[in-house]
Amino acid sequence: MRKTLYLRFLLAYLLFALFGFTAVATVVSRLTTEYCIRDNARRLYGEASRISDTFASDLYNSTISLETVQSQMEALASYMDTEIWILNPSGRMIVNSRRAPDPSEETIVEGFDSTVAAGNYYTTGNFFNSFKEDVLSVTAPITGSFKIRGYVVIHLPMSTVRSSADSMLNISWMMLIILLVLSLIILLFFTQYFYMPLRRIIKAAEQYALGNMHYRVPVEREDELGYLAASLGYMADTIARAEDDQKKFIANVSHDFRSPLTSMRGFLEAMLDGTIPPERHEHYLGVVLSETDRLTKLTQGLLTLNNLNTGGILLQRTDFDINDVIRRVAASFEQTCRTRKIRIKLLLTGKILYVNADLDKIQQVLYNLVDNALKFSRPDSDITIETTEKGETVFVSVRDSGIGIPKEEQSLIWDRFYKTDLSRGKDKKGTGLGLSIVREIIRAHDENINLVSTEGAGSTFTFTLRRSEKNDALNDMGEQE
């Protein structure tokens, strides 16, 4: 059986209750009884000393009668619920508050010894076999002419002492019960507000470990446990989305690989079985070659994304002229633009504008953005590439006058393999990875890229780069000239 935290707390509570009852029944009970004995002995000794200094001394000095002392002792003993004796040093009874001694019958406490208390002023027991039950006996000497003339002995039944001790012990029992009740309340509070939510969080963690990432943590609180539950739920949602993305990714990769492979296999089988005549082989081999280029491009795109996401490619930052890079990228699309009757306009800030970035990666970003703009631009339209600088930041934008992107799909264009519904009929060779690569490259530079698009009017992609200090040196040189 697994030992749980709650079981340990419950066991600790039971041990506390057991040790508490045992302590009160033994140690506290004995200490309480001893305290009551000492307290009563101290009180009785004070009374015995006063009797010794007054009534007993007067009796031995013959200034008061025996009958008067007897009546006074009876009244005092009744008030104190005790029995008071006056003994001579040999143990002969002179005064007994319980009954007056008979002059014709001498009463002697056999074996009386004033030193029996061993230096103390009280004893417990039957006082030399004078009582059938235990009593607390306090002895005070009666002195006169520098000698002991007798003793005042006060007896209090031990049953009375124990009754007083039991009354005090009841307070200890009540305190123990109150402590146990308070401890139980704390245990119940811990169970309700800490243990049960913790159990639900543990159950959620077990469900996540089993792969059930859609399990919800039923803990809604504004404290650390609530934060832990929310964090666990957020983690599960993140993992679930990652799994969904992985499934979509595998499905998209499979689809994008299967389509060209199926096409290539079909053409090759048709050529082998004679369905396609020999004079058409060259044409269809060109189609097969085009499909292999598509697969190569798709594979390269996947490798690029993987390296960017895992940090496998380090940026080779240099200072270069972004305007010159834009001119070269635009020139590489000259034939395509001529074929589709699309014009590329350059609105560049200055002849030279230096930025600090990875030249190859930024060239790839520009190529992907221009290629994307060409795919969705109408014939006889313009694509504008513009650079501006604000402070230490350079803004590069690529604007087309194409079909635009629906508002509900603009947040999805950065996903891998994503293609808008409007593009599916136009982009036969696209892999759906271009904009994902663009975003990852810009993120690797700790820069931003955003999109402004209106359906039917066109789209503008704008990204930022760090302005190079080399521009300041060029400006200084121009001023000197």
Residue, then its C-alpha position, 0 to 999 in steps of 0.5 A: m500500500r502506498k503511504t500517502l501524505y494524508l495517511r501520515f498526517l492522520l497517523a500523527y494525529l492519532l499518535f498525538a491523541l494517544f500520547g496526550f491521553t497517556a500523558v494526562a492519565t499518568v504524568v499530569s495526574r501524578l504531578t497534579t496530585e503531588y501539587c495538591i498535597r504540597d499546596n494543602a500541606r502548606r496551607l495546613y502547616g500555616e494553620a497548625s503554626r498559628i494554633s501552636d502559637t496561640f491556643a496550644s501555647d496558652l493551654y500549656n501556659s495554663t492561660i486557657s482551659l482545656e474545654t475552651v481549646q477543645s471547643q475551638m479545635e472542633a469548630l476550626a476542624s469543622y470549618m477546615d474539614t480536617e481533624i486537629w490533634i494536640l499531642n505531647p512529645s510522647g504521643r499522648m492525646i491532649v486534644n482531639s477535635r473529633r471527640a474530647p479525650d476521656p480524662s479517665e482513659e489515656t489515649i496514646v498514639e503508639g510509635f509516635d515519632s516527630t522525626v518520621a517526616a525526615g525533615n519535612y513538615y507533612t506525611t501521608g499514610n495512616f499516621f502510625n495506624s491511627f486511621k483506616e484510610d490514608v490522610l495528609s498529616v501536618t505536624a507543627p511543634i509547640t515550643g516554650s522555654f526553648k524546648i518542645r512541649g508538644y505538637v499540633v497535628i492536622h489531618l486531612p483525608m487523602s480522599t479530599v486531596r484526590s478530589s481536589a486533584d481530580s478537579m484540577l485534572n479535569i481541566s487538563w482533560m478539557m484542555l486536551i480535548i479542546l486541543l484534539v478538537l482544534s487539531l481535528i479541525i485543522l486536519l479537516f481544513f487541511t483535507q478540504y483545502f490542501y489534500m483534496p485539491l492536491r489529489r486532484i492535481i496528482k490525478a490530472a498528472e497521472q492522466y497526462a502521463l497516460g497521454n490524456m492531454h484533454y483532461r481538465v484539472p478541477v481546481e479553481r483557486e486564487d492561490e499557489l495550488g490554483y496556480l499549479a493547477a492552471s500551469l499544469g493545465y496550460m502545459a497539457d494544452t501546449i502538449a496537446r497542441a504540439e501533438d495536434d501540430q505534429k499530426k497535422f505536420i505528418a499528414n501534410v508532409s505525407h500528402d505533399f510527398r505522396s502527390p508528386l510520387t504518385s504522379m511520377r510513378g504514374f507517368l513512368e509506368a505509362m511510359l513503360d507499358g506503352t500507354i504514353p508513346p515514345e515521342r511524348h516521353e521527353h515531355y513527361l520526363g520533363v514533368v517527372l523532373s519538375e516533380t523531383d525539383r518540387l520534392t527537393k525544394l520541400t525537403q530543403g525547406l523542412l531542413t531549413l525550418n528544423n535547423l532554425n527551430t533547434g538553433g542548429i544554424l548560427l547567424q553570421r552577422t555582417d554589415f551589408d547594403i540592404n538596398d543592393v541585396i534588394r536590387r539583386v533579388a528583384a533582378s533574379f525575378e526579371q524573367t518571371c515578371r516579364t512573362r507574367k507582365i508584373r513590374i517590381k518597383l523599388l522605393l529605397t532610402g538612399k543609394i546605400l543603406y547598411v544593416n547588421a544581419d545575416l546576409d544569406k538569411i535576409q536574402q532568403v527572406l526577400y526571395n520568399l516574400v517576392d516569390n510569394a507576392l508574384k504567385f498571388s499578383r494579377p497580371d499588369s500589376d505592381i510589386t513594391i519593395e520599400t526601405t525606410e529607417k527610423g532611429e536605429t531600425v530599418f523597415v523593409s516592406v514588400r507590397d503587392s496588388g494581388i488577391g489579398i488574404p482573408k482576415e480570418e486566415q491572416s494569423l494562420i499563414w505562418d503555419r507550416f504547409y498552410k495555404t489559403d483557400l484562394s491560393r490552392g488553385k494558383d500555387k501548384k508548386g508551393t510547399g506552404l513553408g516559405l512564410s514559416i521560414v521567413r518568420e523563423i529567420i526574422r525571429a532568429h534576428d530578434e526582429n519582427i515581421n507583420l502583415v497588413s492585407t485586404e482581401g481583393a486589394g493586396s498584401t504588405f509584409t514588413f520586417t525590421l532589421r538593425r541599422s548598422e553604425k557604418n551608415d554614420a561613418l558614410n554620412d560623416m564622410g559625405e559631409q566632409e566632402 
